[in-house]
Amino acid sequence: MKCPICRQGETKVVDSRGSEEFVIRRRRQCLSCDRRFTTYEKIEESPLKVIKKDGTRIPFDREKIRSGIEKACYKRPISPDQIETIISDIECDVYENFEREVPSREIGEKVIAALHQLDQVAYVRFASVYREFQDVNDFVEELQPMLRQRRATRRRVK
């Protein structure tokens, strides 16, 4: 680390502490002129890229996930905290399991799974866009497993 005052290259760290998230504040002293100065070190991460269906790569953006989920949950009894929890869980999962690139398919399937547990209407809305339903038959095909499960549950209750 060069001294900003005399431009000599020898300094020592006098004090070091974390300041913000992933930022280290270091108080340094020049061994040549004895002046003190502060440096901040930040971890440089390579940004995670999302591989879209057409093969293009774009930076990961949690706000795109939020937008899709909010559209699916429009006028449903789902709180902003529940939406934030889904987004955070997906983001954590993606950063844990992928280093540089993640297929958009992986993110979409994680959203679908989370919405399936949370709200069936939001799930079907999201699935209809994500899986590109072409007609009513696609909706019926998606709903069949849920309807079978509902009938089986009703039979057990009676």
N, C-alpha and C positions, 0 to 999 in steps of 0.2 A: 504494500500500500504506500503510495507516494504521499508525502506531506504536501498539502495544498498551499502552504506558505513558502517553504524553501525548495520544494520539489525533490528532496532527497528520498530515497527508497526505504529507509530503515525506520520503522515505527514499532511501538509496543502497545498492547491492549492494556488499558488501565482499569476499565470497568466494562462489563458486558451484561446485557439483560434483554429479555424479550419485551417488545413494546406492543405492536399490533399482532394480529394473527399472521404467523409465518414471517415475522420481521424481527431481526435482532439488532438492537441498538448497541454500538460499541464506542466507548470513549477511548481515543488513542492519543499517544504522546509521541512526538517526533524525537528520535534519538540524536538528531543533529542540532536542531534549534530549540528543543524542549517545549515547543508550543503544543497545545492540546486542540483536538478537533473531534467531531462526532461523525461516525459513519453508520449507515443503515444497510443491513444485508437482507435481501429478500430471496427466497427460493424461486428459481426460474423453472417453471414447469412447461413442458411441451403441451400445447392445448390438445384436448381430446377431439377427434374428428368423428362425425357421423357419416357413415356410408349410406347414401340414399338409394332407393330402388333403381334409379337410372345410372348408378355408379359414381355420381358426383360426391364430393366430400365437402362438408360444411362444418364449421365449429359447433361443438355441443352447446346447446342453449336451453337452459331449464325453462325459460319463458315460453318456448314453443310447446313444451309439454304442458305447461300451465294453460296455455290458450286452448289446446285440444281438450283438456279435461274440463275446463270451465264451460266450453261449448256443449260438451256432452252432459254436464250437470246442470245446465240452465233450467231454472224453475223446478229443481229437485231439492228435497230436504237434506242438502249436504252443506256443511259449514266450510268456510274458507280454511279453517284449521285442518279439517279432514283432507282437503285438496292439497294443502301444503305438506301434510304428512306423506301423502302418496308421492308427491314430487321429490321430497327429500329422500325417501326410501329408494326410489328409482335412481336418483342421482348418486347416492352412496353405493348402491349395487353396481352401477355402471363403472364408477371410478375404481371399485374394488376388483372387478372382474375383467376390465379391459384397460390396456396400457395406452395405446395411441389411437385406435379406431374401434368404433362399435357400429354394427349394422343397425339401421333404423328399425328393421324388423324386430330386433331384440328389445328396443325401447318400446315399440308399439305393443308387443306381446306382454311386456311387464305392466303397461298401462291397462290393457284389457283384463289381465288377471286381477289387478287391484280393483278395477271398477266392477268386475264380476262379483267380488266379495262385498263391495260397498252398496251398489244400487243396480238392479237389473235394467232399469230403463236407461240409465247413463251408460251402462255396459253395451246395450244394443245400439244406442246412438253412436258411440265411439266406434264400435265394430263395423257399423254400416259404412262409415266413411273410410276407416282404416283398411278394411278388407274389400272396399269398393263394390258394395252390393249393386247388382245391375237391375234386379226386379224383386217382386214380392217373394218369389221362391227362395231367394237368398236369405231373406228375413226369416221365413218359415224354417229353413234348414238350420239357421243359427239358434232359433228358439226351441226346436225339438228337444234337445237335452234338458233344458230348463223345465219344459212342460212335463216331461217324463219324471223328472225328479220331484216336481210339485205333486203329481198324481200319486207317486209312491209314498210321499210323506203324508198325504191325506189318508191313504189306506191304512197306514200304521196308526194314525191317530184314532180312527174309528174303531 
